[in-house]
Amino acid sequence: MSERTTTSRPASRLALRVPEITVYFWVAKALSTALGESTSDYLVHVMDPVLAVALGFVCFAAALVAQFAMRRYVAWTYWLAVVMVGVFGTMAADVLHVGFGVPYVASSVVYGVALAAVFATWHRVEGTLSIHSIASARRELFYWAAVVATFALGTAVGDLTAVTLHWGYLMSAVLFAAVMAVPVVGYRWLRLNPVFSFWCAYVLTRPLGASVADWLGKPAQAGGVGLGDGPVALGLAAAIACVVGYLAVTRRDVQRQPQLGREPALAAGRPR
């Protein structure tokens, strides 16, 4: 896969704006997806849905502005942006279904096409989809566009299996966990393309986390445990704050310099 540079500055002088892919990345990502689902559901039920969506958009935009203002990866800023993408991405997916009556099958297709278009444009312009090369504002714009699309797609697909197909939240979570194991195993032992493996796993963490959050928060008559969306959101917020706080202090997920020829690993490298 070819790599193009988007700046005349040497790669060693560019600061990467996203984290290293470690097990901590996937833990924080899973928590953020679940938190986005439970927070979105809680907000639209305790306030006017239109106001909730507007508030979600404002916070989402503010978080992205803060992220783009950083000159390099900062754990708190980056993961705040991911969480707010999760909240607003959930709202955006739900608006199509609840607000406009679009079936989950159709919204899943729409968001799938949108994600494919982002990936195609990103690769055509930059020559790579590797997050290890995100050291410029333009590449970061493509990255966050892909992240937003993955959250919306994952929300729609999760609701499709749980609601439309009547598989329920727990069974949906088990399904997505099993499917997510495919790119992990493929990358680890079958030499599956690293970029493809990464983005497959990235997309699948969204419906997995959302299904777990719904299972914990929704009432028993809806197939959940009945803890409530609010308490689940608070618990998840505390958990991700601990993980991100650890990363901010230890800096274990900071990439030292742009590695333009390197592709993302799912966490650990392949066995030698």
Buried (B, 14 or more C-beta within 10 A) or exposed (E): EEBEBBEEEEBEEBBBBBBBBBEBBBBBBBBBBBBBBBBBBBBBEEEEBEEBBEBBBEBBEEBBEBBBEBEEBBBBBBBBBBBBBBBBBBBBBBBBBEEEEBEBEBBBBBBBEBBEEBBEEBBEEBBBBBBBBBBBEEBBBBBBBBBBBBBBBBBBBBBBBBBBBEBBBBBBBBBBBEBBEBBBEBBBEEEBBBBBBBBBBBBBBBBBBBBBBBBBBBEEEBBBBEBBBBEBBBBBBEBBEEBBEBBBEEEBBBBEEBBBEBBBBBBEEEEE
